């Protein structure tokens, strides 16, 4: 009986896990790549205020 309930729980979680892997992760990785590019751009152009804001935004992306 316990085995069957575990299988049902796993089946129920399978779709959200696949959605996370196929949608959320690529979206976050793309967002982090944009932050990285912006950070490099702001470093080269010595726009320190924007660089600081970009670091904060990148950190928020990782935390969420």
N, CA, C and O atoms as CSV, one atom per row, in Angstrom:
chain,resi,resn,atom,element,x,y,z
A,1,UNK,N,N,0.821,-1.199,0.000
A,1,UNK,CA,C,0.000,0.000,0.000
A,1,UNK,C,C,0.863,1.261,0.000
A,1,UNK,O,O,0.568,2.221,-0.712
A,2,UNK,N,N,1.925,1.254,0.798
A,2,UNK,CA,C,2.804,2.424,0.860
A,2,UNK,C,C,3.513,2.641,-0.469
A,2,UNK,O,O,3.726,3.779,-0.888
A,3,UNK,N,N,3.879,1.542,-1.134
A,3,UNK,CA,C,4.532,1.656,-2.437
A,3,UNK,C,C,3.623,2.332,-3.455
A,3,UNK,O,O,4.071,3.177,-4.230
A,4,UNK,N,N,2.363,1.965,-3.453
A,4,UNK,CA,C,1.410,2.554,-4.396
A,4,UNK,C,C,1.224,4.041,-4.140
A,4,UNK,O,O,1.158,4.822,-5.090
A,5,UNK,N,N,1.139,4.443,-2.901
A,5,UNK,CA,C,0.961,5.867,-2.610
A,5,UNK,C,C,2.210,6.658,-2.984
A,5,UNK,O,O,2.102,7.802,-3.425
A,6,UNK,N,N,3.394,6.069,-2.815
A,6,UNK,CA,C,4.625,6.740,-3.240
A,6,UNK,C,C,4.665,6.903,-4.752
A,6,UNK,O,O,5.095,7.943,-5.251
A,7,UNK,N,N,4.220,5.886,-5.485
A,7,UNK,CA,C,4.190,5.966,-6.943
A,7,UNK,C,C,3.223,7.047,-7.403
A,7,UNK,O,O,3.515,7.793,-8.338
A,8,UNK,N,N,2.073,7.130,-6.743
A,8,UNK,CA,C,1.104,8.162,-7.096
A,8,UNK,C,C,1.676,9.546,-6.827
A,8,UNK,O,O,1.482,10.460,-7.628
A,9,UNK,N,N,2.371,9.710,-5.722
A,9,UNK,CA,C,2.974,10.998,-5.395
A,9,UNK,C,C,4.030,11.367,-6.429
A,9,UNK,O,O,4.091,12.513,-6.873
A,10,UNK,N,N,4.851,10.414,-6.808
A,10,UNK,CA,C,5.878,10.678,-7.814
A,10,UNK,C,C,5.267,11.032,-9.161
A,10,UNK,O,O,5.742,11.943,-9.838
A,11,UNK,N,N,4.226,10.326,-9.551
A,11,UNK,CA,C,3.551,10.633,-10.823
A,11,UNK,C,C,2.946,12.030,-10.802
A,11,UNK,O,O,2.967,12.748,-11.802
A,12,UNK,N,N,2.413,12.396,-9.657
A,12,UNK,CA,C,1.792,13.713,-9.530
A,12,UNK,C,C,2.846,14.820,-9.625
A,12,UNK,O,O,2.549,15.910,-10.113
A,13,UNK,N,N,4.051,14.559,-9.172
A,13,UNK,CA,C,5.120,15.557,-9.197
A,13,UNK,C,C,5.883,15.592,-10.519
A,13,UNK,O,O,6.608,16.548,-10.795
A,14,UNK,N,N,5.723,14.571,-11.321
A,14,UNK,CA,C,6.505,14.454,-12.546
A,14,UNK,C,C,6.279,15.630,-13.502
A,14,UNK,O,O,7.250,16.182,-14.018
A,15,UNK,N,N,5.055,16.020,-13.748
A,15,UNK,CA,C,4.763,17.113,-14.684
A,15,UNK,C,C,5.347,18.445,-14.204
A,15,UNK,O,O,5.999,19.132,-14.991
A,16,UNK,N,N,5.136,18.835,-12.942
A,16,UNK,CA,C,5.748,20.098,-12.496
A,16,UNK,C,C,7.279,20.084,-12.557
A,16,UNK,O,O,7.900,21.106,-12.850
A,17,UNK,N,N,7.875,18.941,-12.286
A,17,UNK,CA,C,9.338,18.845,-12.357
A,17,UNK,C,C,9.812,19.028,-13.792
A,17,UNK,O,O,10.775,19.754,-14.040
A,18,UNK,N,N,9.146,18.378,-14.734
A,18,UNK,CA,C,9.519,18.534,-16.143
A,18,UNK,C,C,9.312,19.971,-16.607
A,18,UNK,O,O,10.126,20.502,-17.362
A,19,UNK,N,N,8.241,20.595,-16.168
A,19,UNK,CA,C,7.991,21.989,-16.541
A,19,UNK,C,C,9.097,22.887,-15.999
A,19,UNK,O,O,9.568,23.786,-16.695
A,20,UNK,N,N,9.508,22.646,-14.763
A,20,UNK,CA,C,10.588,23.424,-14.166
A,20,UNK,C,C,11.878,23.257,-14.965
A,20,UNK,O,O,12.567,24.235,-15.256
A,21,UNK,N,N,12.199,22.018,-15.316
A,21,UNK,CA,C,13.439,21.741,-16.046
A,21,UNK,C,C,13.396,22.338,-17.453
A,21,UNK,O,O,14.393,22.883,-17.926
A,22,UNK,N,N,12.257,22.238,-18.115
A,22,UNK,CA,C,12.163,22.645,-19.514
A,22,UNK,C,C,11.808,24.109,-19.720
A,22,UNK,O,O,12.052,24.646,-20.800
A,23,UNK,N,N,11.234,24.777,-18.710
A,23,UNK,CA,C,10.803,26.162,-18.878
A,23,UNK,C,C,11.548,27.097,-17.933
A,23,UNK,O,O,12.194,28.046,-18.378
A,24,UNK,N,N,11.462,26.838,-16.650
A,24,UNK,CA,C,12.009,27.772,-15.665
A,24,UNK,C,C,13.530,27.854,-15.725
A,24,UNK,O,O,14.088,28.952,-15.726
A,25,UNK,N,N,14.198,26.729,-15.775
A,25,UNK,CA,C,15.667,26.755,-15.795
A,25,UNK,C,C,16.226,27.468,-17.023
A,25,UNK,O,O,17.089,28.332,-16.871
A,26,UNK,N,N,15.773,27.143,-18.231
A,26,UNK,CA,C,16.302,27.868,-19.392
A,26,UNK,C,C,16.017,29.370,-19.333
A,26,UNK,O,O,16.847,30.179,-19.747
A,27,UNK,N,N,14.848,29.737,-18.820
A,27,UNK,CA,C,14.509,31.151,-18.701
A,27,UNK,C,C,15.460,31.852,-17.742
A,27,UNK,O,O,15.964,32.932,-18.047
A,28,UNK,N,N,15.708,31.248,-16.590
A,28,UNK,CA,C,16.614,31.849,-15.613
A,28,UNK,C,C,18.048,31.898,-16.132
A,28,UNK,O,O,18.757,32.876,-15.894
A,29,UNK,N,N,18.480,30.864,-16.831
A,29,UNK,CA,C,19.833,30.872,-17.393
A,29,UNK,C,C,19.991,31.964,-18.446
A,29,UNK,O,O,21.033,32.616,-18.521
A,30,UNK,N,N,18.967,32.159,-19.247
A,30,UNK,CA,C,19.000,33.230,-20.245
A,30,UNK,C,C,19.056,34.595,-19.562
A,30,UNK,O,O,19.806,35.476,-19.983
A,31,UNK,N,N,18.274,34.762,-18.527
A,31,UNK,CA,C,18.261,36.015,-17.770
A,31,UNK,C,C,19.634,36.277,-17.136
A,31,UNK,O,O,20.126,37.405,-17.162
A,32,UNK,N,N,20.245,35.239,-16.571
A,32,UNK,CA,C,21.571,35.396,-15.972
A,32,UNK,C,C,22.627,35.733,-17.023
A,32,UNK,O,O,23.551,36.499,-16.749
A,33,UNK,N,N,22.500,35.173,-18.209
A,33,UNK,CA,C,23.440,35.502,-19.287
A,33,UNK,C,C,23.321,36.974,-19.668
A,33,UNK,O,O,24.328,37.633,-19.925
A,34,UNK,N,N,22.095,37.491,-19.706
A,34,UNK,CA,C,21.895,38.913,-20.003
A,34,UNK,C,C,22.503,39.778,-18.905
A,34,UNK,O,O,23.137,40.793,-19.194
A,35,UNK,N,N,22.312,39.381,-17.643
A,35,UNK,CA,C,22.929,40.125,-16.539
A,35,UNK,C,C,24.451,40.118,-16.682
A,35,UNK,O,O,25.105,41.145,-16.499
A,36,UNK,N,N,25.000,38.967,-17.007
A,36,UNK,CA,C,26.451,38.847,-17.170
A,36,UNK,C,C,26.958,39.787,-18.268
A,36,UNK,O,O,27.950,40.492,-18.084
A,37,UNK,N,N,26.268,39.788,-19.404
A,37,UNK,CA,C,26.662,40.670,-20.509
A,37,UNK,C,C,26.575,42.136,-20.103
A,37,UNK,O,O,27.452,42.932,-20.439
A,38,UNK,N,N,25.512,42.490,-19.379
A,38,UNK,CA,C,25.365,43.872,-18.923
A,38,UNK,C,C,26.457,44.248,-17.931
A,38,UNK,O,O,26.989,45.357,-17.981
A,39,UNK,N,N,26.793,43.332,-17.033
A,39,UNK,CA,C,27.854,43.597,-16.054
A,39,UNK,C,C,29.172,43.872,-16.773
A,39,UNK,O,O,29.879,44.819,-16.428
A,40,UNK,N,N,29.503,43.065,-17.754
A,40,UNK,CA,C,30.735,43.289,-18.516
A,40,UNK,C,C,30.702,44.628,-19.245
A,40,UNK,O,O,31.691,45.360,-19.270
A,41,UNK,N,N,29.558,44.936,-19.835
A,41,UNK,CA,C,29.411,46.199,-20.566
A,41,UNK,C,C,29.590,47.390,-19.627
A,41,UNK,O,O,30.291,48.345,-19.964
A,42,UNK,N,N,28.962,47.339,-18.454
A,42,UNK,CA,C,29.055,48.449,-17.512
A,42,UNK,C,C,30.450,48.568,-16.917
A,42,UNK,O,O,30.894,49.674,-16.607
A,43,UNK,N,N,31.146,47.458,-16.754
A,43,UNK,CA,C,32.537,47.518,-16.286
A,43,UNK,C,C,33.422,48.202,-17.321
A,43,UNK,O,O,34.232,49.065,-16.983
A,44,UNK,N,N,33.262,47.814,-18.578
A,44,UNK,CA,C,34.084,48.407,-19.642
A,44,UNK,C,C,33.841,49.904,-19.769
A,44,UNK,O,O,34.775,50.677,-19.985
A,45,UNK,N,N,32.580,50.308,-19.634
A,45,UNK,CA,C,32.242,51.723,-19.812
A,45,UNK,C,C,32.310,52.514,-18.505
A,45,UNK,O,O,32.006,53.706,-18.479
A,46,UNK,N,N,32.708,51.847,-17.426
A,46,UNK,CA,C,32.880,52.476,-16.107
A,46,UNK,C,C,31.609,53.169,-15.614
A,46,UNK,O,O,31.660,54.252,-15.030
A,47,UNK,N,N,30.480,52.527,-15.858
A,47,UNK,CA,C,29.190,53.024,-15.364
A,47,UNK,C,C,28.903,52.313,-14.044
A,47,UNK,O,O,28.151,51.339,-13.994
A,48,UNK,N,N,29.514,52.818,-12.984
A,48,UNK,CA,C,29.527,52.111,-11.704
A,48,UNK,C,C,28.141,52.009,-11.073
A,48,UNK,O,O,27.818,50.992,-10.460
A,49,UNK,N,N,27.324,53.043,-11.212
A,49,UNK,CA,C,25.967,52.980,-10.641
A,49,UNK,C,C,25.146,51.877,-11.313
A,49,UNK,O,O,24.478,51.090,-10.643
A,50,UNK,N,N,25.206,51.833,-12.623
A,50,UNK,CA,C,24.469,50.789,-13.349
A,50,UNK,C,C,25.028,49.403,-13.050
A,50,UNK,O,O,24.282,48.429,-12.949
A,51,UNK,N,N,26.356,49.326,-12.907
A,51,UNK,CA,C,26.996,48.052,-12.577
A,51,UNK,C,C,26.488,47.537,-11.240
A,51,UNK,O,O,26.166,46.357,-11.100
A,52,UNK,N,N,26.419,48.425,-10.265
A,52,UNK,CA,C,25.929,48.039,-8.940
A,52,UNK,C,C,24.480,47.538,-9.015
A,52,UNK,O,O,24.142,46.520,-8.411
A,53,UNK,N,N,23.636,48.248,-9.748
A,53,UNK,CA,C,22.236,47.835,-9.896
A,53,UNK,C,C,22.132,46.480,-10.601
A,53,UNK,O,O,21.289,45.652,-10.253
A,54,UNK,N,N,22.987,46.267,-11.582
A,54,UNK,CA,C,22.957,45.000,-12.319
A,54,UNK,C,C,23.384,43.838,-11.425
A,54,UNK,O,O,22.828,42.743,-11.510
A,55,UNK,N,N,24.369,44.084,-10.573
A,55,UNK,CA,C,24.780,43.055,-9.610
A,55,UNK,C,C,23.619,42.696,-8.683
A,55,UNK,O,O,23.382,41.521,-8.402
A,56,UNK,N,N,22.909,43.700,-8.216
A,56,UNK,CA,C,21.757,43.464,-7.332
A,56,UNK,C,C,20.696,42.650,-8.064
A,56,UNK,O,O,20.162,41.687,-7.515
A,57,UNK,N,N,20.389,43.032,-9.294
A,57,UNK,CA,C,19.368,42.313,-10.065
A,57,UNK,C,C,19.785,40.872,-10.353
A,57,UNK,O,O,18.956,39.963,-10.311
A,58,UNK,N,N,21.064,40.664,-10.645
A,58,UNK,CA,C,21.546,39.300,-10.887
A,58,UNK,C,C,21.428,38.467,-9.616
A,58,UNK,O,O,21.049,37.297,-9.671
A,59,UNK,N,N,21.748,39.063,-8.479
A,59,UNK,CA,C,21.621,38.347,-7.200
A,59,UNK,C,C,20.175,37.970,-6.927
A,59,UNK,O,O,19.896,36.882,-6.424
A,60,UNK,N,N,19.273,38.851,-7.252
A,60,UNK,CA,C,17.846,38.558,-7.044
A,60,UNK,C,C,17.387,37.415,-7.940
A,60,UNK,O,O,16.572,36.590,-7.529
A,61,UNK,N,N,17.899,37.365,-9.144
A,61,UNK,CA,C,17.543,36.278,-10.057
A,61,UNK,C,C,17.979,34.937,-9.485
A,61,UNK,O,O,17.254,33.948,-9.583
A,62,UNK,N,N,19.163,34.908,-8.890
A,62,UNK,CA,C,19.681,33.663,-8.328
A,62,UNK,C,C,18.898,33.259,-7.086
A,62,UNK,O,O,18.674,32.070,-6.864
A,63,UNK,N,N,18.482,34.218,-6.280
A,63,UNK,CA,C,17.783,33.917,-5.031
A,63,UNK,C,C,16.385,33.390,-5.262
A,63,UNK,O,O,15.893,32.584,-4.472
A,64,UNK,N,N,15.747,33.814,-6.302
A,64,UNK,CA,C,14.361,33.422,-6.545
A,64,UNK,C,C,14.272,32.091,-7.136
A,64,UNK,O,O,13.172,31.608,-7.405
